[in-house]
Amino acid sequence: MNCWKLKGRRAVFAWVQSLDSFFRQARLRYLGLGLLIAWVYGSWFSNGIFAPDSARGVDTLRISLAASAVGLLVLAFRPRRRAPLAPGFVLAASAVVSATTLLFFVMPDGLLLLFTSAVGGLASAVLWIAWGELFCQVDLEVTEASIPSSLAVFVAAVLLIYLIPAPVSGIVAALLPLASSLMLLLCKNDQPEGFAFPEPIEPFSGVLPSLVKLAFCSMVCSIATGCVVTSASPESLVALGMDDRGILFYIAGGVVAGLIAVFAIAHTSRMSFSFLYEWAIPLIVFSLSLRALDDPACNVLASVLACAAALYVEVLFFAIFARITAKGFCLPSETFGIFRAMVQLGFLAGAILGASVSPRFGLPLYLALVCLCVVMLPLFLHLQKRFESPGMLGVAGALGPVAAEIGAGVRLGSEVTSREGLAGSVVAQEAGKGTCAAPIAEPVDYVAAMAEAFKLSPRETEVLRYLGRGRSVPYMREVMTLSKSTIETHIKHIYAKTDVHSKQELIDLIESYQEGTGEAAPVSVS
């Protein structure tokens, strides 16, 4: 049976394309990252595959984390990084991950078991990079909406694994990478054939030190959370009615992290490194402080807070690194490969500290980790200036004429200017290769006419001006320093005052004013 066909612009699997219509409506396909994260915690932090107090689980987890970090770094520095990973390669990697996880049921102890875990870890690196590349291909609004939603999918998947009995729960956990890759392929179905990420606006050697420092900050957070989660005594948890492998902690932590993620993305004017770190630090500090008390109830609360911080750093920083890539600093495989590798090595180091050092030097260890996390904040602020202070300057500020040409050349009836298209045009212009359209005058007159006719406020007029230039909500949030929810509220008010009910109606109205044929009669507003 030939399962590989050319349909339209991209080569896809026929059986994958048959599901596309359903997922296109539900938009669930962008949430597959949550299933991939659920595979990690559902496989090693539940009793579905490994028995309680089994050394097999600890050894295979450590080997898998180390091997995955190696694979991530290899992919980060691979040749031809501008081209996304091929769909067939991604699907094959997910099959390897699921197969090696299932082999844990029957594989005897020894080197063969560890080798199997290493192979699965190497293959999982492909999936992490592929999801990072996807989030840099789609619009930033889709990326930011998918982050908290992915945490909801993670909680649902892990809760299902907890509720169903072993070994069925272990089989479900092992199949999650396949499900995640299927959703990833559905997302890639919309991408044009031969797509390539634009050349970065800076040499990678110039960005690499700052990128490593930023990943190191995330690594410190992972060390602290891994230490707390793995150092809690299983006996004390069982005495309180909790499971002895910590899966309930990640369920509760996922809920907390998801709520924070929604606030961080939707209700902030500028999502920055320091803002995210300021939310993570209290969770980590409180978890370390509670763990230092060494009380069973405090251990439970400390583990919940540590799991929330771990998921918060692990998932929400995907949005941050997508923004770095969108600004043209580096390629997705470089960004996500280094970040994810450092996070996994951090958790591995934290797990080793929690298991070996914590029983003897608990209080000094927790105090040292608190100090380390706190002193990282100035470094975050420095990195924020490196990556965030230019804001859109790196793409649309320092190269304003190029951005103006792009914005003026895009009609509102077309799709919103993509991030990769904007960055690519900037790079091409810098290199003398740009083929941008001729400059078009700023559409001031029709916006002023509409603002006067429909009694728009100054802020609503400004939003309308950006809409008329084809700008997206994330772009307006950057340049206007407003939260996403505030901008969306202004857009709703524009809809109400202009008496339109869809984007297409607003497009038609704006185009009529652009052509000088619009009705100037005011609309009554309650």
Secondary structure as UniProt FT lines:
FT   STRAND          4..7
FT   TURN            8..9
FT   STRAND          10..13
FT   HELIX           14..17
FT   TURN            18..19
FT   HELIX           20..26
FT   HELIX           28..31
FT   HELIX           32..44
FT   TURN            47..49
FT   TURN            52..53
FT   HELIX           55..76
FT   TURN            81..82
FT   HELIX           87..103
FT   TURN            104..106
FT   HELIX           111..137
FT   HELIX           140..163
FT   TURN            166..167
FT   HELIX           168..188
FT   TURN            189..190
FT   TURN            193..194
FT   HELIX           204..231
FT   HELIX           234..239
FT   TURN            240..241
FT   HELIX           247..266
FT   HELIX           273..293
FT   HELIX           296..326
FT   TURN            327..328
FT   HELIX           332..352
FT   HELIX           353..357
FT   HELIX           358..387
FT   TURN            388..390
FT   HELIX           391..394
FT   TURN            395..399
FT   HELIX           400..409
FT   TURN            412..413
FT   HELIX           419..430
FT   TURN            431..432
FT   HELIX           444..453
FT   TURN            454..455
FT   HELIX           458..468
FT   TURN            469..470
FT   HELIX           473..480
FT   HELIX           484..498
FT   HELIX           503..514
FT   TURN            515..516
//
